[in-house]
Every structure is written in C-alpha cells, then in structure tokens.
C-alpha cells in the first residue's frame, strides 16, 4: 500500500453532521418496513404470521441488516465521545441512564408485553386479557450468564428494545474505562492511528476484527443478525473515529474503495449463507462454509459503513448567503432526529397490532404488506406527535430532552 499524505488543513474537525441525523431517521423508519416484512417471512418466528409466506423477504432484508443496526451503534459511539468530553464519566453515565434507562423501564412496563400477548392471541383457544397476562410476562428469574439480558422468563423479553439494553450496557461499561485510562495513553494511540490511516485502505482494517468476531462467535438472529459483542465493536469504533478528524477524512477518501469491496464481499458471502442454510444454521454452525460466510458478512458490514459515511460526507456543504432549497427537508430531518428514540420504542408494538388485524384479510401478500406499512407509519408518528412530544412528562419518559433546553453536547455542534 502506498502512503498518501493527508493535509492537516483539510482534516475534518469534529462538527455536527446532518447526514448522521438522516441516517438514524432512515434506519428507524426502515424498521417499520423490515418488521412488517417479517410477518410474511417463511423462516422468521415473528409474533404474527401470515397464512401465506415467502422466502423473498430474507433476500431483501439482508441488504439492510448488514449495515443498519451496526450504523446505529457506530453513530452512538461517535456521540458518546463528545458527551464524555463535555460531561466526564460520571455525568455521561447519569445522562445515559436518564436518556436510555428511563424509556427502557417505562416501555417494558407498558407496551413491550403487547407483541407477546398478541402472539398468544393468535391461538383461537386463548382468551386471556392483557391485564391478566401481565403478571405472567413479569414472572422472571436472574440469568447473569446472558449479560446484559439478565432477566429471563417464559414470556418475558426486552423485545425490540434489545438495542436500548445493549447501548445502555455499553455506555455504562465505557464510562469507568474512559475515566481510568490515562489521557496520555489515549492521545498517543489516537495519534498513531491517525498517522496510520494516511495509507490508502487502512481505514478498512477494522473489518478484519468484525469478521473475526462474526466468524468465531456467530450471529444472533434475535439481534438483527449480528452478535451482541460485534455491536460493542461497532460502538467502540465509532467512539474512536470521533476522536480525530483524520479518520473522517480517510473514510471520505476510501469510500469508493469500501463500496466496491463491500459489494464484492456481499456477492460472494450471500450464496455461502444460502448453501450453508440448506443443511444447518449458518448463524451458529462451525462448518468451514458457515464460518467463511459469517467472516465475509462481518467484513461487508464494516465496508458498507465506511462507504455510506464517506460518500455522504462528500456532499458539498451549503455556504453562507446561498439559498437553502433543502430547508423543508432539513426541517423534516430535525423533526425526525428528535423523534428517533420514541419512534423506535413505539414502532414494533404498533406494527404487530396492525398486522394482527391485517393477516385476517386473506388478501395478496403485497396488499397486506402495503397496508401494514402504511397504517403502522401513520399510527407510530401520530402516537409520537400526539402522545409523547407535547408534554414534559411524556418527553422525559421517552428519553427526550426538554424542548427549551440547549443541545447538551452529546453530539458535536453544528458546522
């Protein structure tokens, strides 16, 4: 590999990146489409299943799972670096408990049991009311070996909030480590890594670590087809990338290379998954084919993250005095950016409830799918707008900031 000098004057300094808000909003809205598709997937054990199913959904879903949730953890890591700088370890931990722990607890007590109850209601002989079901849902036992999912039960689950559980756990693990590590050690490591990425392609090297974790530990279907500790790696990579603008510059430079390599790896790895799945479970089997397919999958994920972030970062910035023709789009992004966590918390119980009624239509799959997506999107946004964002209490319960409070620095300031 040849070394390419990165001009310090062109190195991107930490700044608020509107494209990250757009990506987060896109992923969360996309989850409505994804979870609606699981209703018709022939392989997934979703809460509500249509009488007619298909294998096509898995092919399309793979295009999203390979990058979507890893991107959310990466962006969370980026924001955590800025939050730790501003608040310190103790303040960062308190803020994470308030912003993640409170909505996790509130949602678990109120709406997370809904999909499990509707799964049981699919049985014509089951007539238990939701209130009578709740005590059975909360009949739990401690299971420390499954950290951080330390509560287990016959019906209990964190459901789609596994993302919040993992992110909270990663943040609370990061806080004391960040406070313990000497500042000099972190500075030296950052400088060495920043110098290393002046070599073309070296920003893709973390893909080897992601590939190794995926190959050795396997993939967990319940966590959007990634292992929980792979998500920790994405989170820590985001935290490290935020520390030095040279990493961002290298990602912009190597974005095209990452996109091409990622597409090639995906094209090779997907058939491996399909073949391995014919005789076993490619997510967990330790056959050479399954291990190789998972390794390619892990490397693909990192390449796609670099490609997406780098290519979006190449977009020209609007200079002062120019007409902002994208103002309506920016306002929509701003609205969705504040709504990301509440929309995430609300969407799956709504999708399952809508699907519970729609699958009784016995209509063509495309008609039912379109109806579930459309109704779920409308109801999720309406629930957020009418029931969450308008009062201080509900904003607090869903982890939102006060409307009048200034941005707290958990994300970098706007450019």
N, C-alpha and C positions, 0 to 999 in steps of 0.2 A: 504494500500500500504506500502511496506517496503522501507526503505531508503537505497540507495546504494551510498557509498562514491565515489566521482569522484576524482581520484588522480590528484592534480594540475599539476604534471609533465607530465600528459597525456592529459591535456586540450589543444585543438587545438587553437593556436593563429591565429589571422586574417592573412590570406595568400591568394594569388590569387589561385582560384580553377578552374583548366582547365575544370572540369565537368560542371561548370556553363556556360562556353562558348559553350560547346557541346549541352547542353540543349536548350539554346537560339537559336542556329542554327537549332536544330532539330524541335523546335516549329515553327519557321518561314518557314522552308522548308515544314513542315507538313501542314501549312496553304494553300499551293498550292493544296495539296490533298483534304483538307477539303472543300475549296471553290469550287473546281471542282466538288465535290460530290453534292453540293447544287444545281447544275444545274439539277440534276435528283431527288431531294428530293420532295416528294409529298406534304409536309407541308410547307416548307420554301418558302417565296416570294423572290427568288433571282432575280437578274437583267435579266438573260437569263434563260429560262426554256426549257427543252427538251420536245418533244411531249409525250414521254413515261417516266413515273416517277415511283418511288418505295418508300416504307416505310423502306426498309432495311438500307438506309443511316443513318437514325436517330439513329439506334441501334449502329452502328459503330462510329458515330460522338460522341455519349455520352461517349465513352471510352476516347476521347481526351478532350472534353470541360470541363470535371470535374476537370482537373488539368493543362491544357496547358497555358491558359491565366493567371490564378492565379499564376503560376510559374513565368511568365514574370514579374508580378508586385512584387512578392516576391524578385526576383533577383535584380530588380530595387531598391527596398528598401535596400537591402544589399549594393549595390554600393553607394547609397545616403549617408549612414552613413560614409563611407570612404571619399567621396567627401566633406561632410560638415566638417569633421575633418581637412582636408587639406586646404580648401578654406575659411571656415567661411560662415555664412548665406548669406551675400551679394554676395560673389564670387560664391557660389553654385547656387544662383538664376540666376546670369548672365550666368553661364555656361549652365544651363538648357534651358534658352531662346535661346541661340545660338545653342545648340545641338538638341533641340526639336521644338522650336518655328519657327526657320527659315525653316526647311524642311516642317513643317506643313503648313506654309503660302505659300511656293513655290508650293507644291504639290496641295494644294487647288485651286490655281490659274491656274494650268496647266493640271493635269491628273485626279484629283478626279472627275470632272464632266463627264468623259468618260463613266463610267458604267450607270449613269442616262440617258445619251443621247442614249446609245445602248438599254436601256430598252424601250425608246420611239420608236427607230428604228425598234423594233420587230413588230410594227404595220405597215402593208403594206401601209397604207394611210399617214404615217408620212414621210416627205421628208426634214425636216429642216436640214441645215448643222450644223456642230459642232460650228462654229463661230457664227452663228445666234442663236444657243441655249444658248450660254454662258451668255448673258445678262439676260435671264430668270432664269438661275441657280443662278445667284448672286442677284436676287431680294429678299432681305432678310428683316427681322424685328427682333427687340430685343425681347428675351424671357428669362429674368433673372430667372424665376421660374424653368427653365430646366438646371440650372447650372451644369456643366460648358459649356454646349452646348447652349450658349446664343444667337446664330444666328439661325433663323429658316426661312424657305421659302417653297414654293410649291415644288420646285425641289432641293433646296439647301440641302446639307448634308455634314458631315465630312467623311461619308463612313467608310471604314476600318480604317481610321485614328482616330477613337474614342479612340483607345488605346493611341495614342500620346497626344490627348487632355486631357484625364484623367491623364496620367503620368505627363504632364506639370503642370496641375492644382494641383495635389497632391504635387509636388515638391515645387511649389510656396507657397502653404499653409504651408508646413513643415518648410521652411526656417525661417520665422519670429518666429514661435513657438519654434524652436530649439534655436534661438538666445535669446529668452525671458526666457526660462526655466533655473533656477539656475543649475549650473554644479553639485552642491552637491546633489540636488534632483535626478538628473538623475543617479548619481553614486550609491546612496542608493537604488534606485529602481532596478537598474541592479544587484546589489549585492544580494538583496533579491530574485529576480527571479532566479539568478544563483544558489543560495543555494536550491531553491525550486525544480529545475529540477534534483537534485540528487535523488529524489524519482522517481522510475521507473513509466513511463507512464504519468507523469505530463506535459511533453512537448507536449502531445496531447490535453491538456486542452483548448488552443485557438480554437480548433474545436467547442467547445460549443458556443463561440461568433460568429463564422462564421455561425453555424447552426441557431442561433437566428436571425441574420441579414437576412439570406436567407428565413427563415420561415415567418418573420414579414413583410419585405419589398418586398418580392417576387423576381423573376428573370426577367431580361430584355433580350428578345430574340435577340435584335439588338446588344447586348454587349456580345456575345458568351455565353449566358445562365447563366450570373451572374449579380447581381445588381451592379451598379456603386459603391455604398458605401461598398459592400463586397470587391471590388478591393482595396479600400482605406485601409481596414483592412489588406489585404494581404501585401500591400505596407508597412504599419506601422509595421507589424510583421517581415518583412524582415529587416527593419531598426533596430528593437530591437534585433533580433537574431545576427546581425553583431557586436553588442556592447560587447559581452562576449563569449569567446571560449567555455565556459561550455555548452552553448546552442547547439553548433555544436556537442560536444561530446555526449550530451544526445540524439540528433537526430540519431547519429550513433548507439548508444546502443539500442534505441527503434524502429529502422527501421523495424525489422521483425514484431514486435507487431503492428506497424502502418499499415503495408501491409496487415496483416491478418484481422485486424479490418476494414480497408478500403474496402477490398473485400466483407466482410460480409455486411457492410452498403450498399454498391452498389447493392449487390444481393437482398437486401430487398427493397431498395428505388426505383430501376428502375421499377419493376412491379407496384408500387404505382403510379408512373408518368403515366404509360401506362393506368392504370384503370381510374385515375383522368382525363386523356385527352379524354376519351370516352364521357364524359358528360360536359366538360368545359375546362378551360385553367389552367393546373396545375402550370403554371408560376405565375399566379396572383390571382387565386381563394382563398377564405378563408374558404373552406371546411376543416374539420379535415384531410381528406385524402391528400389533396393538401399541406396543411401546414406541415403535417408529412413527406411527400415525400421530400419537399424542405429542411426541417431540416436535414434529412438523407443525402441529396445531399451535403449540406454545410459541415457537419462533414466528409463526404467521401473525399471532396476536400482537407481539411487540412491533413487528414491521409495520402492521397496519396502523398502530397508534402513532408511530413516528411519521408515517406518510400523511395521515389525516391532520395531525397537528402542524406538521411542517408545511403542507400545501395550503392550509387555511391561513397560516401566518404569512404567506407570501402575498396575500391580497393587499393592494395599495391602501394606505391609511388616508382618511379624509383630512385635508389640511384646513387650517383656519381660514374663514372667509368663503369657502366653497359652499354651494347649495347642497344641503343634505337631503338627497332624493330618497334615501332609505329611512327617513325619520319614522314612518309608520311601522316599518319592520323592526326598527330599533325599539320602539315603544312596546311592540308585542314581545320582543325578547326580554325587555325589562320586566314586563308583567310576568312572563313565564319563569324568569330567573328567580324572582321572589317566591314563585309558587312551586318550585321543583320538589321540595321535600313533602309539602302537603299533598300535591298531586300523586307523588309516589305512594304515600301512605294510603290514600283513598282509592287508588285505581283498581286494585285486584278484587277486593270485595264487591265493588260495583260491577266489574266485568263478569264475575262468577254469578252474581244475582241476575244480571241481564241474560246471560247465557242459559241459566236455569229455566227461564221462561221461553227463550227463542228456540231451544232444541226441541221443544214440543211441537213446533210448526210442521216438521217433516218436509221442509222446503229444500231446494237445492243448496248445496254447501255454500256456494258463492253468495246466495241471497241471505242465508243465515249469518254468514261471516260479516257481510257488509252491515247488517242490522245490528249485530253485537258491537262492532267497532263504533258505528255512528252513535248509537244510544249511550254506550259507555263513555265516549269522549264528552258528549254533551252533559251527561249526569256528573262526571268527575269534575269538570270545570265549573259547573253550576254549584256543586257541593262546596268546592273551594271558595268560589266567589261569594256565595250567599251565607255559608255556614262557618267559614274559617277566617277569612281575611278581614272581616268587618268589625270584629271586637278584639279588645286586648287580651281577654281570657283565652279565646279560641286560638289567637295567634301564638300565645305562649304555649298552649297545649300541643300545637303542631310545630313547634320549634322555630317560629318566625321571629324576626326582630320587630321591635316597635316601629311603627310607621314613621314616627318623628325622630327616631334615633339616627345619628350619623352612622355610616358604614364603619364597621369595627376593625377593619384591617385583617380579617381572616382571609381576605383576598386582597391582592395588590391594588393600589389606587388606579383610577382610570388614566389612560395615556393622554 
